[in-house]
Amino acid sequence: MAGKRIVLTADRSLMTNYRGNFLYGFIACGPYEVLPEWVFDKVFCPAVETDPITGEAKVAQVGLRRVESALLQGYKRDEVFIANPEMLEKSIGPDTKVVGINVMDPLGMAPVTTTMSPEKLSYVAMKFKKMCANIIQLKKKYDFHVVVGGNGAWELAKSDRMQIHGIDTVVVGEADELALDLFHDLEKGDAPELMHCFVKNIQNIPIIEGPTINSLIEAMRGCGRGCDFCDVNKRSKKDLPLERLQHEAKINLDYGFDSIWLHSDEMLLYGCDNRDFIPNRDAITELWKGLKSLGANFIGTTHMTFSAVAADPELMRQISSINKQDETGRWLATNLGIETVAPNMVKKHLGVKTRPFAPEEWGSVVREGAKNPK
């Protein structure tokens, strides 16, 4: 077996559709010794559909799909391969030059994991260590380079951690624009140990061409609210246009998903161009309608803020109507993020997260936002 030139993968805690429920992903933040591994693997987080002969993962994270599309601008289709992490031997061989890994919380250092597994090895960390141990053995045999990127890459951005896990390069930030050049440098053994990068032009974010975990597509990047504890605040807000979102959504619907989930850092700021952060109702309802028209049963999203919800309760009712939530009885569950309602803490740390309301109103904003029926 010659192996694929470029192999992309992620640890097993990420290579799952979580039985259609993102909340099951939090189980991976819990301690490894509490839940038997077979229960995690078979009951809560079964692996994505995988070709049993080649080990190809048919569904992957949005981040891996972005890198895949970026690489296909310079590599041939059969040279770039997304692999199930438990079947890497099927795709890695003497012709393999680079293995790219997407990470979310590889060492279990993120807030949810440290809360759920404060003194014990978490599932996310265990699955990452297990995958890396296998990659290290394959690397000794075939001498390829390993690069890591993704939201959790910062955890590995130290030489000793990289060495322990067999990593040559860590990319912190957004690799969309630089992925192709980076992989060429990796092949030549000329890549830096650590890179920090951010996308400057929205046109340079490549369009995905394969189905994603739970049909999640990226609607926007960045936020603009300025919370000082949030890495997202380092990115300028970029709204991806409806036409390309429809293209990416259709790929997932054609694969067999019946819903579309929009990833954002603050979905209700999509299309917003005012300093008061009042939601652009027309832009958001047009987005929901445009995706629903493709035949999706439901359009969900990952993040909103209470301030945006409270600023326009009618918008939430319209989203509910487009989704036909009254008919189906389905809720739109999303992450809201309260952090604190103490006025002095809000002023110090939350930037303009309270807008269009004043920091002193944040407590009442949270209470009113929670009352919104949909």
C-alpha positions, 0 to 999 in steps of 0.5 A: 500500500503506497499511501496517500500523499496528504492525509487529513484527520481528527481524533475520534472524539471529533469524527462522529455525528453525535447521533445528531445531537451536538450536546452529546459532544460534551460527553467527550469532555468528561473523565475517561475512566467513568464511562466505558469506551465502548459506550462512548464509541457505540452508544453516544458517539459512533464513528462517521460513515467510513469506507471499510476498505480505504478508511476514508471518512465520508463526513468531516469537520468544517475546518478539515473540509476548508483545508481540503478545498484549499489543498485541492487548488494545488494537489490532485483529487486523489492526493488529498484524503480525509481518514478515519483516525482509527484506520490510518494504516489504510491510507498512510504509507511510503508515499505519504508526505504530510498528515494534517490533524484538526483539533478542538481540545487535544489536551483537555484544557478548555473550559468545559473539559476542565470543569467536567474532568478537573483532575482526570484524563478526559475522553477528548485528551485520551482519544487524541493521545491514542491517535498520536501514539499510532501516528508516531509509530507510522511516522517512524516507519514512513517519515512524513511530517505532521501539522496540527491546526484548529480551535485547540491548536494553542494547547500544543504550541510548545516545543515539548508538547509538540515533541511528545505528540510527534508534531512538526508544525502547529498552526494557530488561527485561520489557515485558509489562505496559507494552507497550500503553501504550508503543505508544500513547505512541509513536504520540503521539510521547510515549514516553521514550528509555529505559525499564527495566521488570520484570513484577510479577505473573505474571498480566500476562504475556500468553499467546502466540497464534502459533507460536514459533521451534523451538516454544520456550515460556517455562516460567519466568522468573528463577532465584533463585541470585544469580550476580552476573554474571547479568542474570537474577538481577534477576528474581524467579522465576516459574513459568508454570502447566501449563495455559497452557504446554499452551495455548502448546505446542498452538499450536506442535504444531498449526502442525506442530512435533513437539517442545516446547522449554521456555525457562527460566533454570534448568529444574530449579527449576521448582516449587521453593520450598525454600531448599536449591534441591532440585528439585521432582521431582513438579512437573517430571515432571508438567510433562513428562508434561502436555506429552508427553500433547499428542502431542509426540515430545520435550520439551526445555529450554534451561537447567539447572545441574549442582547441580540435576542432581547433587542428584537424578539420579533426576529426570533418569532420569524425564525420560529415561523420559517422553521415551522417550530409551532407545527413540529414542537421543535426548539431551537437550542443554541449557546448564549453565554452569560458569563456574569451579570455583575455590572462591574465585571460586565464593564471590565470584561464584556466589551460591547456585548450588552449593546444595544443595552447598557452594561447596567441593564445586562441582568434584566437583558438576560432575564428578558431574553430567557423569556423569549418563547422561541 
